[in-house]
Amino acid sequence: MGGCVVPRNAIPAGRSATGELIYIGRHEHKGELTPGKVIASQRCIYIPYLGKEIRYRDFEILIQGEYPYFERTKGKTKDKDQQIHDGPSSSSSRELSRGTPPT
């Protein structure tokens, strides 16, 4: 079984003990979006919690680029009027990736 598809603009955060790239991701843990590390070959995110890492299969991979923040729900992008902007315009954005390429 292969890993998840990583967006080309995914934000790298280092390398694993085996040398694989680690990416920045997030997951809703206990009602809050929590950052964590994504290892593509494992198709999951690890969230730090109480000194341990909790593994989840449902996660977002953060990307960088020239795009406003937008959210995908069940494979569909929200309308432009529904886009949520994260403060002043910046050069970073986030996109949901659930192991399949964005459409």
Secondary structure per residue as TSV (DSSP state, phi and psi in degrees):
chain	resnum	aa	ss	phi	psi
A	1	M	-	360.0	131.8
A	2	G	-	-82.6	178.2
A	3	G	-	-86.6	-175.6
A	4	C	-	-78.1	159.6
A	5	V	-	-80.1	124.6
A	6	V	-	-99.5	125.8
A	7	P	-	-57.1	146.7
A	8	R	T	-62.9	-24.0
A	9	N	T	-99.8	18.9
A	10	A	B	-59.4	145.3
A	11	I	-	-88.1	113.2
A	12	P	E	-74.5	148.8
A	13	A	E	-127.7	5.6
A	14	G	E	137.4	-160.9
A	15	R	E	-131.4	149.1
A	16	S	-	-77.0	176.6
A	17	A	T	-61.0	-25.1
A	18	T	T	-92.7	1.6
A	19	G	S	92.2	1.4
A	20	E	-	-77.4	143.1
A	21	L	E	-63.1	139.8
A	22	I	E	-109.1	137.7
A	23	Y	E	-116.1	157.7
A	24	I	E	-83.4	131.5
A	25	G	E	-139.5	-176.2
A	26	R	E	-151.5	158.3
A	27	H	E	-148.4	148.0
A	28	E	E	-82.5	108.2
A	29	H	E	-116.1	120.8
A	30	K	T	53.6	40.9
A	31	G	T	83.3	2.2
A	32	E	E	-127.7	139.3
A	33	L	E	-68.6	121.7
A	34	T	E	-122.1	129.5
A	35	P	E	-71.8	154.8
A	36	G	E	-161.8	-175.1
A	37	K	E	-106.9	138.4
A	38	V	E	-111.3	127.5
A	39	I	E	-115.4	109.6
A	40	A	G	-56.3	-42.3
A	41	S	G	-65.6	-22.6
A	42	Q	G	-93.3	-6.7
A	43	R	T	52.8	43.2
A	44	C	E	-155.9	172.0
A	45	I	E	-120.4	147.0
A	46	Y	E	-112.2	121.5
A	47	I	E	-106.1	128.8
A	48	P	E	-75.0	133.0
A	49	Y	E	-155.6	120.6
A	50	L	T	51.2	45.1
A	51	G	T	77.9	6.6
A	52	K	E	-126.8	167.4
A	53	E	E	-107.1	127.0
A	54	I	E	-104.1	131.7
A	55	R	E	-96.9	132.7
A	56	Y	E	-131.6	147.5
A	57	R	S	-94.3	-16.1
A	58	D	-	-102.5	114.4
A	59	F	-	-156.1	169.8
A	60	E	E	-117.2	140.3
A	61	I	E	-101.4	128.9
A	62	L	E	-81.4	140.0
A	63	I	E	-123.2	161.7
A	64	Q	E	-117.8	150.6
A	65	G	S	169.3	-164.5
A	66	E	S	-104.3	43.8
A	67	Y	-	-123.9	149.5
A	68	P	-	-71.7	162.0
A	69	Y	-	-62.6	131.7
A	70	F	-	-144.0	160.9
A	71	E	-	-125.1	139.3
A	72	R	E	-107.8	135.0
A	73	T	E	-123.4	117.2
A	74	K	T	50.6	43.3
A	75	G	T	81.9	1.6
A	76	K	E	-117.3	136.3
A	77	T	E	-80.8	138.3
A	78	K	-	-63.6	152.4
A	79	D	-	-58.2	154.8
A	80	K	G	-53.6	-39.9
A	81	D	G	-66.3	-19.6
A	82	Q	G	-97.3	-1.7
A	83	Q	-	-63.4	142.8
A	84	I	-	-105.4	120.9
A	85	H	-	-96.6	139.6
A	86	D	-	-101.2	73.7
A	87	G	S	77.8	-158.8
A	88	P	S	-65.1	157.3
A	89	S	-	-54.7	134.8
A	90	S	-	-139.2	179.9
A	91	S	S	-98.4	17.7
A	92	S	E	-124.5	153.0
A	93	S	E	-149.8	169.2
A	94	R	E	-129.2	144.9
A	95	E	E	-141.4	143.1
A	96	L	-	-75.4	133.2
A	97	S	-	-133.8	121.7
A	98	R	S	-114.7	39.4
A	99	G	S	85.9	4.2
A	100	T	S	-127.2	151.9
A	101	P	-	-67.5	145.0
A	102	P	-	-66.5	149.7
A	103	T	-	-103.9	360.0
